[in-house]
Amino acid sequence: MKFASWCQPRVILWATAGVVALGFLIALEITARRYGGVPGPLATQARELIFPPKPGPLYGGLALMMVVLTWRQRFIAAGAAIGIDVVFVLARWALDVKVPEDHFFGNGALWAMLGCAVFAITRRTGRERTLLLKGVGLGLLLVAGRKTGDTWLLITSKTRPTVLDPYVATADHALGNPSWLAGRVLDATGSIGSQTLGLIYAQLAVAAIVVALYQLRNVAAERRFPQHHLVRTFLVIGLLGPAIYMIFPVVGPVFAYGPGASGTGGVQWAVANLWPHTPPPITVPHPVPYDGITPRNCMPSLHTAWATAIFIHSRKGPRLLRYAGTFWLVATLSATLGFGYHYGVDLVAGVVFSLTVEAALRTFDRGWDRSGIQLVAYGTAVFATLLVSYRWLPMQMATHPWVSGPLVIVAMLSVIYGYLRITNTWEPKAASALRPEPQPEPV
């Protein structure tokens, strides 16, 4: 009987996915040590059980895990995590261990999640064990996603010695060089504008956790996860996006055409020191060498993709959550451009990428029906066309901006329209609205 339960298709699917994910993480671990000489996501995560953790969503992962717990269990898990962190902090203080000020807390959250996993295996059975392990897996996946992303960024900087910024900067003339305009506007606002947008840009994960917690608020009562939620979209975007960085390495305007940031890059590697006051000239582009430190993480803009996903998933929330989702999307787009981290065409690609991933996940839940397959295929085709145009047609885009610019925007709007039109037909209210009202029987 037990053997038969293990042979069910769903069990086989999840087991296969687990093996593939583990193999992927092991491959990243080996690659990180080979190219960067640093530990990869698995070793980094294991290290943070004892050593000071790097800033990251450790307590966010704990919060997501706690959606499967009762209120009493949540207080116990949170109290255990805080207590363990206090012990670690006091021990480091007593041993005079020098720790950066943003590396103090997080060990406790990781220990609490692992403790819940042990509790599920040893003290729970059946559906209760499965639900608790899913909650632990959800929290650990959020944390591992951050570590995996850091490793990916290291790999892009070590394996892609040249960047394609001149191609993207040339293509960006079709949109009027929005990063240069936004950079000048942000400079005019002074330190207040920069600090506000910098906080919003850096805390994107916090906004995602808030929306995810709202979507998962009923898991403990219903004893099951909803079919589709924001965390899945976030993780898939983070998994697929860096693979495109490897194909289309770009560092961004502030690095390629400005002084760089955080001590990396700098004018010694820049094509020219032009950002944000002088738009780059229209010249035939070519790959340019860049340092081995700065991540090639611009095309597409994953911050835009994640902010778009937050906006989509906040639409069914209360009014305050919808307003917050809209605000975070607008502020993130403003920050990515204003700080010179992305070109305008990066943002367009990011929106299309996010909608295509979201459509694929929802279609997967529905069983890959015809409308979903068409939507995913169309979004993929538009995204591929944008990348091909940026790489092989940048001069034509720059010299004919009144044609190419509107075409780029229309391509993005067509994906948005297709997503809204098709997904609206998937909503239950759409089906009930089409169903005729029952007529009263004649007397």
Secondary structure by P-SEA (a helix, b strand, c coil): caaaaaacaaaaaaaaaaaaaaaaaaaaaaaaaaccccccaaaaaaaaccccccccaaaaaaaaaaccccaaaaaaaaaaaaaaaaaaaaaaaaacccccccccccaaaaaaaaaaaaaaacccccaaaaaaaaaaaaaaaaaaaaaaaaaaaaaaaacccccaaaaaaaaaccccaaaaaaaaaaaaacaaaaaaaaaaaaaaaaaaaaaaaaaacccccccccccccaaaaaaaaaaaaaaaaaabbbbccccccccccccccccccccccccccccccccbbbbbbbcccccccccccaaaaaaaaaaaaaccccaaaaaaaaaaaaaaaaaaaaaccccaaaaaaaaaaaaaaaaaaaaaaacccaaaaaaaaaaaaaaaaaaaaacccaaaaaacaaaaaaaaaaaaaaaaaaaaaaaaaacaaaaaaaccccccccc
